[in-house]
Amino acid sequence: MKHKKYNLIRVGLICSSLLFTNSGCGVKTVDCDIEGEHVHLYVSESNLLSRYIESEKMRVKGLNRTEEYLLLTDELAQASGNGLYPVKENLDYITMKINSYSPKREAYVYDYIYGSYYGYGFSSGKYEYGLQYGYHWDHEWQEISFNEYTEDQVRDITYQYQFYKIDQEGVSSKLFDSLEEVPDEYQYFIPATLIKKNVSESYYLDKEKQKVK
């Protein structure tokens, strides 16, 4: 019972602190004299991300409220409620993220690597078998050039990009292979789901079709 009481007091102190700093569970509500239902533009500290949110809070999910607003529509209400970010307001962020991911090939090589492994190690004055950390010989996936030939197994890693649209049927999404393929109606995205990583099944290269490094 004392432990439970302590936890409740601790939560209260945390919320009080967050209220004082205008973030977290007690975020300050900002006065607004705009007539009619509307959404405000919220931006990140770095100004890399922004979206319209139906709120008068100073901060929402790490974004700061601005005075820029749009009158509320069904589409904006759905975008706000589903945490969707407009593509046109975040093109620099989207381009940066997509350009930071490029297809690559990895080979499953046997090498002297550092990491965890099961084996014998010296502990408590004697050798014991168990989980160890350090350099050891083992297989791992290492990136190689697409023009490099290897007799080891390889796998290809590609990326797709998820965008959302809002229509009479509601919110739906689709994966695209490039930004150029995204139709105009897919006007939204979510940062956490923008990039989808695809890893192929492992296979062996055909030497006759592969350029030797």
Wavefront OBJ file of the C-alpha trace (Angstrom):
o trace
v 0.000 0.000 0.000
v 2.833 2.432 0.849
v 4.500 1.574 -2.476
v 1.279 2.309 -4.400
v 0.807 5.601 -2.542
v 4.387 6.593 -3.344
v 3.833 5.877 -7.045
v 0.703 8.058 -7.124
v 2.567 10.903 -5.434
v 5.445 10.503 -7.885
v 3.098 10.646 -10.891
v 1.515 13.801 -9.475
v 4.908 15.451 -9.052
v 5.904 14.528 -12.610
v 2.699 15.988 -14.058
v 3.126 19.152 -11.990
v 6.639 19.535 -13.350
v 5.463 18.976 -16.921
v 2.673 21.488 -16.459
v 5.201 24.066 -15.353
v 7.329 23.406 -18.452
v 4.321 23.432 -20.816
v 4.803 19.837 -21.990
v 3.590 16.329 -21.181
v 0.415 15.469 -19.283
v -0.300 19.082 -18.255
v 0.379 20.954 -21.499
v -0.813 24.557 -21.415
v -3.849 25.550 -23.506
v -3.277 28.724 -25.508
v -5.974 31.394 -25.842
v -7.459 31.576 -29.342
v -9.955 34.095 -30.738
v -10.476 32.430 -34.134
v -14.164 31.972 -34.859
v -15.431 28.582 -35.981
v -13.875 25.118 -35.777
v -10.344 25.019 -37.122
v -6.984 23.260 -37.029
v -3.657 24.870 -36.173
v -0.345 24.147 -37.852
v 2.048 22.469 -35.399
v 5.772 22.267 -36.151
v 8.742 20.419 -34.678
v 11.609 22.173 -32.898
v 13.809 21.608 -35.966
v 11.069 22.849 -38.334
v 11.524 19.641 -40.332
v 8.040 18.291 -39.566
v 4.652 19.963 -39.445
v 0.994 18.975 -39.492
v -2.439 20.428 -38.816
v -3.994 19.378 -35.504
v -7.411 20.097 -34.018
v -6.147 21.413 -30.690
v -5.403 24.571 -28.720
v -2.595 23.004 -26.686
v 0.812 24.667 -26.813
v 2.473 21.321 -27.594
v 1.099 18.104 -29.061
v 3.289 15.004 -29.467
v 6.506 17.017 -29.578
v 5.144 19.656 -31.982
v 4.635 23.344 -31.141
v 1.456 25.247 -32.047
v 1.671 28.172 -34.462
v -0.886 30.853 -35.301
v -1.298 29.493 -38.832
v -4.632 27.699 -39.195
v -7.236 26.278 -41.578
v -10.967 26.029 -41.094
v -11.962 22.498 -40.130
v -13.155 20.114 -42.856
v -13.971 16.413 -42.732
v -10.638 15.638 -44.374
v -8.637 17.774 -41.944
v -10.518 16.215 -39.023
v -9.571 12.714 -40.232
v -5.966 13.762 -40.851
v -5.749 15.238 -37.348
v -7.391 12.238 -35.680
v -5.175 9.719 -37.497
v -1.881 11.543 -36.936
v -1.342 12.194 -40.661
v 1.226 14.692 -41.913
v 0.570 16.555 -45.215
v 3.079 15.781 -47.949
v 3.151 19.324 -49.341
v 4.147 20.761 -45.941
v 6.971 18.239 -45.454
v 8.601 17.690 -48.845
v 12.103 18.529 -47.576
v 11.774 15.984 -44.752
v 10.365 13.290 -47.056
v 13.078 13.828 -49.665
v 15.813 13.751 -47.006
v 14.505 10.518 -45.484
v 14.063 8.725 -48.808
v 17.503 9.805 -50.049
v 19.085 8.420 -46.871
v 17.921 4.904 -47.783
v 19.286 3.202 -50.886
v 19.184 -0.455 -52.040
v 22.108 -2.568 -50.892
v 23.440 -6.115 -51.024
v 24.849 -8.077 -48.099
v 26.978 -11.224 -48.031
v 26.898 -13.793 -45.222
v 30.619 -14.000 -44.452
v 32.718 -15.807 -41.875
v 34.820 -13.223 -40.067
v 36.489 -12.276 -36.787
v 33.818 -10.053 -35.263
v 32.936 -8.435 -31.947
v 29.668 -9.236 -30.210
v 27.828 -11.759 -28.091
v 28.283 -15.505 -28.494
v 27.910 -18.729 -26.564
v 31.159 -20.337 -25.524
v 33.610 -20.845 -22.701
v 34.769 -17.844 -20.726
v 36.726 -17.198 -17.546
v 34.407 -16.192 -14.684
v 34.565 -16.464 -10.895
v 37.974 -18.081 -11.066
v 37.005 -20.835 -13.525
v 36.036 -21.454 -17.119
v 32.289 -21.702 -17.662
v 30.116 -22.157 -20.726
v 27.560 -19.412 -21.363
v 26.867 -16.086 -23.020
v 30.139 -14.252 -23.678
v 31.085 -10.896 -25.215
v 34.185 -10.191 -27.274
v 35.935 -10.990 -30.537
v 35.191 -14.393 -32.014
v 34.885 -16.167 -35.350
v 31.335 -16.274 -36.650
v 29.089 -15.554 -39.615
v 27.529 -12.121 -40.106
v 25.907 -10.100 -42.856
v 28.267 -7.523 -44.373
v 27.442 -5.023 -47.117
v 29.114 -5.563 -50.494
v 28.942 -3.804 -53.844
v 26.342 -4.907 -56.392
v 29.262 -5.415 -58.797
v 31.200 -7.645 -56.410
v 31.158 -11.425 -56.839
v 31.245 -13.712 -53.822
v 30.694 -17.414 -53.265
v 28.962 -16.660 -49.976
v 25.203 -16.379 -49.706
v 23.848 -12.914 -50.432
v 20.600 -11.049 -49.827
v 19.237 -7.810 -51.254
v 17.712 -5.019 -49.174
v 15.265 -2.618 -50.787
v 12.884 0.019 -49.461
v 9.325 1.115 -50.129
v 7.501 4.222 -49.005
v 4.039 4.365 -47.449
v 1.638 7.205 -48.189
v -1.994 7.731 -47.211
v -5.072 9.146 -48.900
v -8.406 10.351 -47.524
v -11.564 9.895 -49.577
v -15.230 8.986 -49.122
v -14.192 5.524 -47.903
v -11.961 6.944 -45.204
v -8.211 6.650 -44.693
v -6.183 4.133 -46.706
v -2.511 3.655 -47.545
v -0.311 2.152 -50.235
v 3.368 1.330 -50.654
v 5.390 2.879 -53.491
v 8.859 2.129 -54.827
v 9.794 5.786 -55.359
v 8.543 9.272 -54.627
v 7.883 9.802 -58.349
v 5.276 7.011 -58.335
v 3.092 8.608 -55.636
v -0.221 9.872 -57.168
v -1.575 13.284 -56.224
v -4.402 11.823 -54.133
v -1.920 10.300 -51.667
v -1.311 13.554 -49.823
v -0.368 12.270 -46.347
v 2.240 10.211 -44.513
v 3.281 9.204 -40.996
v 7.002 9.611 -40.172
v 7.190 6.324 -38.222
v 5.752 4.284 -41.127
v 7.206 6.184 -44.096
v 10.048 3.718 -44.751
v 9.404 -0.023 -45.172
v 12.494 -2.256 -45.331
v 12.321 -5.382 -47.519
v 14.914 -8.150 -47.155
v 15.055 -10.827 -49.858
v 15.598 -14.528 -49.301
v 19.294 -15.449 -49.312
v 20.701 -16.845 -52.575
v 23.978 -17.474 -54.439
v 25.256 -15.279 -57.254
v 25.655 -16.604 -60.779
v 29.340 -16.023 -61.589
v 28.684 -15.882 -65.317
v 26.312 -12.952 -64.840
v 28.285 -11.169 -62.147
v 31.232 -8.812 -62.624
v 34.235 -9.840 -60.511
v 35.626 -7.053 -58.365
l 1 2 3 4 5 6 7 8 9 10 11 12 13 14 15 16 17 18 19 20 21 22 23 24 25 26 27 28 29 30 31 32 33 34 35 36 37 38 39 40 41 42 43 44 45 46 47 48 49 50 51 52 53 54 55 56 57 58 59 60 61 62 63 64 65 66 67 68 69 70 71 72 73 74 75 76 77 78 79 80 81 82 83 84 85 86 87 88 89 90 91 92 93 94 95 96 97 98 99 100 101 102 103 104 105 106 107 108 109 110 111 112 113 114 115 116 117 118 119 120 121 122 123 124 125 126 127 128 129 130 131 132 133 134 135 136 137 138 139 140 141 142 143 144 145 146 147 148 149 150 151 152 153 154 155 156 157 158 159 160 161 162 163 164 165 166 167 168 169 170 171 172 173 174 175 176 177 178 179 180 181 182 183 184 185 186 187 188 189 190 191 192 193 194 195 196 197 198 199 200 201 202 203 204 205 206 207 208 209 210 211 212 213
